Amino acid sequence: MRHTVYKLLWAWEYDKEEKWLNEMAAKGLALISVGLCKYIFEDSEPGEYTCKIELLDNWPSSTRGKSYIRFLEETGAEHVGSMLRWIYLRKKTSKGILDLYSDIGSRISYLKRLQIFFITMFFFELGIGIMNLSIGAFSYNRMNTTNLFMGILLLFIALMCGIAGFRHTKKLRTLQREQQIRE
């Protein structure tokens, strides 16, 4: 039987989203499709699957993205779906652990990619938000509420992306220190 769940999770909550997907799998609901705030599950054995979410360097539809997804599928993982550059994977627990970054070096590389993503999004959203606020406040001597609302929303998203970038910077520094200790 299929179950559709609508849930709003922001991009910077990918670890919370991944944890939730694994909790659903532990309850016997296997992820089969993703959309914007939409998750489709089907009944399965409790704990039959584990899920992972990963931010790709490229779009999943690009040649490099497709090649990487094929590589993951050769290891037993299934590509469930994509949202922008994020891919959703699942793997039967009987086929082994779905651990994409098992060593410190690969985890550092992935955290750098996430850090760059969130910091880039911070500056992009900040710029667009400021532009919307200025258009809303100074258009034809009257306030444009749509632009003001969008500006405030985009500044909020910028703030959240900035916080996510800062958190990834802290995680990155911790892993880099750990790597230096091990060397």
N, C-alpha and C positions, 0 to 999 in steps of 0.2 A: 504494500500500500504506500502511496506517496503522501508526503506531508510538506506543505509550503509554510515557511516561517518568514515573516517580514521583520527585519531588525536593522536599526540604524547604528552602524559602527563607522567611525571615522578612520581614515587611512593610518593615522598615527596610533590607532588601537589594534593594529594587526596582531600583536601578541595576545591581546585579550580575545580577539576574534578566533584565533587559532585554538586557544584554550577552550573556548565555547564549542567550537566544531568538534574537538576531541571529547568533550563532555557529552555532546549529542551522540557521537559514535559509541561511547561507552554505554549509553542507554539503548543502543540498538537502532540508531538512526544514521544511515550512511549518506553522506553528501553526494548528490548526483548532478547538481546544477547550481550555478550562482548567477545573480543579476544585481541590479542596483537595489540594495536593501532587501533582496529576495534570495532565499535559500530553499532549495528543494531537496528533500531527503526521501529515502526509501527504507523500509524495514530491513534490518539485517540482524545478525547475531550480535549481542552486546560485546563491544570491544573488538569486533572483527576488523575494523579499519583504524588507522591513525591518519590525521590530516596535517598538512603543512601549507603555509602561505609563503610565497616568495616574490620579491620585487626583482624583475629582470632588468638587465642592462638595456635591452631592446624591447620592442613591442613583441608580444607572442606571435603575431602574424608575420614578423620579419623572418628572413632566412635563418639568421642566427638564433632567433627565438624558437622557431620550429625545430631546429637542429638540437637545441638544448632540451626541449621538451621530449623529443624522440629519445635522447640519451637517458633522461630520467625514466621514461617508460621502459627502456631496456633493463633497468634495475628493478622493475616490478611496480613502480609507481604508476598511478593513473592520473592523467590530466583531466580534472573535473570541469574546469572553466577558467575564465579570465575576466578581470576588470581592469581596464587600461593596461598598465604594465605589471599588475599583480596576477600571479597564477595560483590556482588552488589545486592541490594534489592530495591524493589519498593512496594508501597502500595497505594491503591486507597484512595484519600483524603476523600471520603465519609465514609471510615471505620475508620477514626481517624488519629491522627498524628503519623508519623513514627519517634519517638524519643527514641533512644536506651539508652541514658544516661540522664535521667531527673533530677538526683540529683548530688550534687557536689562530693560525694564519688565515684560514678560510673564513673564520668568524670575524676576524678583524677586517678582511676585505669586504665582507657583506655589510658589516656595520658602517664602513666608510661609504658604501653605496647608498645606504639608507640615510646617513647623515647628509650627504650631498643632495639627495632627493628632497628631504625636508627643509634644508636651508634654502635651496633653490625655490621651493614652493613658498617659503616664508617671504622672500623678496618679491616674487611674482605677485602673490596675493596682497602684500603690503602696497606695492605700486598701484595695482588696479583699485584697491580699496581707497587709497588717498585720492586717486583720480575721480572715482565715483562720488566721494564726499565733496570734493571741490566743485564738481559739476552740479551736484544737488544743492549746494549752498549758494552758488553764485550764478545760477542760470536765470537770466532775464529778470532780475530783481525779485524773484519769488523762489521759494524753496521747492525743489523737485524731490518729493518724498521717496519715490522709487529709487533714485540714485543714492539718496541718504541711507535708506534701508540697506541697499546692496553694499554700500561703502562700509557700513557698520558690520554687516555679516562677513564681508571679505577681510576686514581687519581682525575680527574674531578668529577666522580660519587662519590668518597669518600668525596670530598669537599662538594658536595651538600648534601650528607647524614649527614655529620658533621654539616652543617648549619641547616638542618631539626632537628637533635638531639638537637642542641642548642636552637632552637625556641621552641621545645616541653618542654625543661627544663624551659624556661622562662614562658610558659603558665602554666606549672605544679606548679611552685612557686607562680604564681599569684592566682591560684585556691586554693592552700594550705593556703595562707594568708587569702583569702576570707572565707575558711572553719573555720579557727581559729577565725575570727571576729564573725562569726555566732554562735560559740559555747559558 
